Amino acid sequence: MKIFTAVALTLAFVAAQAQASYLYSNTEYCELANDKAQSALLSAYSKKLGVKPSYTECSQLLRPATALVQVKDAEGQIRSFSRGSARKLPASLIQQLKAMSDKERLMALTQIYG
C-alpha cells in the first residue's frame, strides 16, 4: 500500500510539473481560433495565456511571410545569390555586376545562378 501511495504521489507531481512547464503562445491560440475550436477551450486558453489576442493580431501571426527582403548593396546581392553554389565568379565579372543598376544586376544574377 505504501508503494502504491508513493507511485501515485510521484505521478501527480510529474503531471503538475509538466502542466506548469507548458508554454502558452499567441500563435497557438490563433491556430486554435482559426480551426474553430470550442469557445470554452479558447476562453480557458486565453485565461492561461493572460491575454486574448485580437483578430488583427491573429491574422498577422498566421499570415505567411510573402515579402522577400531585397539586399540593397551589390556585394550583398552577389553573396546571397552565390551562397551554396559551386560556381565561382571571376573578379572581372563581379566588377561588371557591381557597376550595373540594381535591376540589371538582379536580372544578370538570376540568369547566372538560375
VOBA-1610 file (N, C-alpha, C; in pm, whole numbers, padded with zeros to 5 digits, always signed):
BEGIN
Met+00082-00119+00000Met+00000+00000+00000Met+00087+00126+00000Lys+00200+00120+00074Lys+00288+00237+00077Lys+00351+00263-00059Ile+00383+00155-00130Ile+00442+00169-00263Ile+00341+00232-00359Phe+00215+00188-00349Phe+00111+00243-00434Phe+00094+00392-00409Thr+00095+00433-00283Thr+00081+00575-00247Thr+00200+00655-00298Ala+00319+00599-00285Ala+00439+00669-00332Ala+00436+00687-00484Val+00392+00583-00555Val+00384+00591-00701Val+00278+00693-00742Ala+00165+00694-00673Ala+00058+00788-00705Ala+00103+00932-00681Leu+00172+00957-00570Leu+00222+01091-00541Leu+00327+01135-00644Thr+00413+01043-00683Thr+00514+01074-00783Thr+00450+01109-00917Leu+00351+01031-00958Leu+00282+01059-01084Leu+00209+01193-01079Ala+00148+01223-00966Ala+00079+01352-00951Ala+00178+01467-00959Phe+00296+01450-00897Phe+00398+01554-00900Phe+00450+01576-01042Val+00474+01465-01114Val+00524+01475-01252Val+00420+01542-01340Ala+00294+01508-01323Ala+00187+01570-01403Ala+00177+01719-01374Ala+00191+01758-01249Ala+00186+01900-01211Ala+00303+01975-01271Gln+00421+01915-01270Gln+00539+01979-01328Gln+00523+01997-01479Ala+00470+01895-01546Ala+00451+01903-01690Ala+00352+02012-01726Gln+00245+02023-01646Gln+00145+02125-01672Gln+00201+02264-01644Ala+00283+02277-01543Ala+00339+02407-01507Ala+00443+02452-01609Ser+00508+02361-01677Ser+00613+02398-01771Ser+00560+02416-01913Tyr+00431+02403-01936Tyr+00376+02420-02069Tyr+00381+02567-02108Leu+00423+02594-02229Leu+00438+02730-02278Leu+00317+02766-02364Tyr+00241+02864-02321Tyr+00125+02912-02395Tyr+00170+03025-02488Ser+00118+03026-02611Ser+00160+03128-02706Ser+00042+03187-02781Asn+00061+03310-02828Asn-00042+03376-02908Asn-00066+03300-03038Thr+00040+03248-03096Thr+00028+03176-03222Thr-00059+03052-03206Glu-00038+02979-03099Glu-00118+02859-03077Glu-00265+02895-03053Tyr-00288+03003-02978Tyr-00427+03048-02957Tyr-00492+03081-03091Cys-00419+03153-03176Cys-00473+03192-03306Cys-00499+03072-03395Glu-00411+02972-03387Glu-00432+02849-03464Glu-00558+02777-03415Leu-00578+02773-03284Leu-00700+02711-03230Leu-00824+02787-03275Ala-00817+02920-03269Ala-00931+03002-03310Ala-00958+02986-03459Asn-00853+02974-03537Asn-00867+02957-03681Asn-00928+02821-03715Asp-00900+02721-03632Asp-00954+02586-03652Asp-01094+02571-03593Lys-01154+02682-03553Lys-01291+02685-03498Lys-01305+02597-03374Ala-01210+02614-03280Ala-01216+02540-03154Ala-01335+02589-03071Gln-01376+02509-02975Gln-01489+02546-02891Gln-01456+02671-02811Ser-01557+02752-02786Ser-01535+02878-02716Ser-01485+02856-02573Ala-01525+02746-02509Ala-01478+02718-02373Ala-01327+02691-02374Leu-01280+02621-02475Leu-01136+02593-02487Leu-01060+02723-02512Leu-01111+02808-02600Leu-01045+02935-02629Leu-01044+03026-02506Ser-01152+03024-02432Ser-01160+03105-02310Ser-01058+03058-02207Ala-01049+02926-02188Ala-00953+02871-02093Ala-00809+02899-02138Tyr-00785+02888-02268Tyr-00651+02911-02320Tyr-00611+03057-02302Ser-00703+03149-02332Ser-00671+03291-02317Ser-00651+03327-02170Lys-00722+03258-02081Lys-00703+03280-01937Lys-00563+03236-01895Lys-00518+03121-01945Lys-00383+03073-01914Lys-00278+03163-01978Leu-00308+03212-02098Leu-00216+03299-02171Leu-00205+03436-02104Gly-00315+03481-02046Gly-00315+03611-01978Gly-00369+03723-02064Val-00395+03695-02189Val-00447+03796-02282Val-00519+03724-02395Lys-00619+03791-02452Lys-00688+03735-02568Lys-00640+03811-02690Pro-00564+03746-02780Pro-00517+03815-02899Pro-00633+03862-02986Ser-00617+03981-03045Ser-00722+04036-03130Ser-00725+03965-03265Tyr-00831+03988-03338Tyr-00844+03929-03471Tyr-00731+03976-03563Thr-00698+04104-03554Thr-00590+04159-03637Thr-00457+04094-03604Glu-00430+04079-03474Glu-00304+04015-03433Glu-00298+03871-03483Cys-00408+03800-03473Cys-00411+03662-03521Cys-00388+03655-03671Ser-00450+03745-03745Ser-00431+03740-03890Ser-00287+03771-03927Gln-00220+03860-03853Gln-00080+03889-03879Gln+00009+03770-03841Leu-00023+03702-03732Leu+00058+03588-03689Leu+00044+03469-03783Leu-00074+03449-03838Leu-00098+03331-03921Leu-00068+03354-04068Arg-00052+03479-04110Arg-00023+03509-04250Arg+00122+03472-04280Pro+00144+03392-04383Pro+00283+03358-04415Pro+00357+03480-04468Ala+00483+03486-04438Ala+00565+03597-04484Ala+00586+03583-04634Thr+00533+03677-04709Thr+00543+03669-04854Thr+00642+03769-04911Ala+00676+03869-04834Ala+00768+03972-04884Ala+00911+03921-04875Leu+00981+03932-04985Leu+01122+03894-04986Leu+01205+04017-04954Val+01303+03999-04871Val+01390+04109-04835Val+01495+04123-04945Gln+01499+04240-05005Gln+01596+04265-05110Gln+01721+04328-05049Val+01834+04272-05081Val+01960+04326-05034Val+01995+04445-05124Lys+02027+04559-05064Lys+02049+04680-05141Lys+02189+04691-05199Asp+02289+04651-05125Asp+02424+04669-05176Asp+02461+04556-05273Ala+02550+04588-05366Ala+02587+04495-05472Ala+02654+04370-05417Glu+02748+04388-05325Glu+02819+04272-05270Glu+02724+04178-05197Gly+02627+04234-05127Gly+02529+04152-05056Gly+02443+04073-05152Gln+02403+04136-05263Gln+02324+04064-05364Gln+02405+03950-05424Ile+02528+03977-05458Ile+02613+03874-05519Ile+02635+03760-05420Arg+02662+03793-05294Arg+02682+03690-05191Arg+02557+03605-05173Ser+02439+03670-05168Ser+02315+03595-05144Ser+02284+03500-05260Phe+02316+03540-05382Phe+02292+03451-05496Phe+02395+03339-05502Ser+02521+03369-05469Ser+02625+03269-05484Ser+02635+03173-05365Arg+02568+03203-05256Arg+02574+03118-05137Arg+02523+02978-05170Gly+02605+02879-05145Gly+02568+02740-05168Gly+02594+02692-05309Ser+02642+02780-05396Ser+02668+02743-05535Ser+02815+02702-05551Ala+02838+02611-05644Ala+02975+02568-05672Ala+03044+02663-05770Arg+02967+02753-05829Arg+03023+02847-05926Arg+03099+02959-05855Lys+03218+02986-05903Lys+03298+03097-05852Lys+03310+03198-05965Leu+03256+03317-05945Leu+03258+03418-06049Leu+03396+03483-06057Pro+03443+03510-06179Pro+03570+03580-06195Pro+03559+03724-06142Ala+03671+03779-06099Ala+03673+03914-06043Ala+03625+04017-06144Ser+03656+03997-06270Ser+03613+04093-06372Ser+03461+04096-06385Leu+03396+03980-06376Leu+03251+03974-06382Leu+03189+04038-06259Ile+03250+04016-06143Ile+03199+04078-06020Ile+03206+04230-06032Gln+03313+04282-06090Gln+03325+04427-06109Gln+03217+04478-06205Gln+03188+04401-06310Gln+03083+04440-06404Gln+02947+04440-06334Leu+02923+04339-06250Leu+02796+04331-06178Leu+02780+04449-06083Lys+02887+04487-06015Lys+02881+04600-05923Lys+02852+04731-05995Ala+02895+04740-06119Ala+02874+04863-06197Ala+02730+04875-06248Met+02657+04766-06251Met+02519+04766-06303Met+02424+04829-06202Ser+02306+04866-06254Ser+02200+04914-06164Ser+02143+04792-06090Asp+02064+04818-05988Asp+02007+04709-05908Asp+01924+04614-05993Lys+01839+04668-06080Lys+01752+04583-06163Lys+01835+04498-06259Glu+01932+04561-06325Glu+02016+04487-06419Glu+02095+04378-06348Arg+02149+04412-06231Arg+02228+04315-06154Arg+02142+04197-06113Leu+02019+04225-06069Leu+01928+04119-06025Leu+01895+04027-06143Met+01871+04085-06261Met+01843+04003-06380Met+01964+03919-06419Ala+02083+03980-06414Ala+02205+03908-06451Ala+02233+03794-06353Leu+02217+03820-06225Leu+02241+03715-06125Leu+02139+03602-06139Thr+02016+03636-06172Thr+01914+03534-06194Thr+01949+03448-06314Gln+02003+03509-06419Gln+02045+03430-06536Gln+02165+03342-06504Ile+02259+03394-06426Ile+02379+03317-06393Ile+02348+03199-06302Tyr+02275+03226-06194Tyr+02251+03123-06093Tyr+02117+03053-06107Gly+02031+03103-06191Gly+01903+03036-06213Gly+01802+03071-06117
//
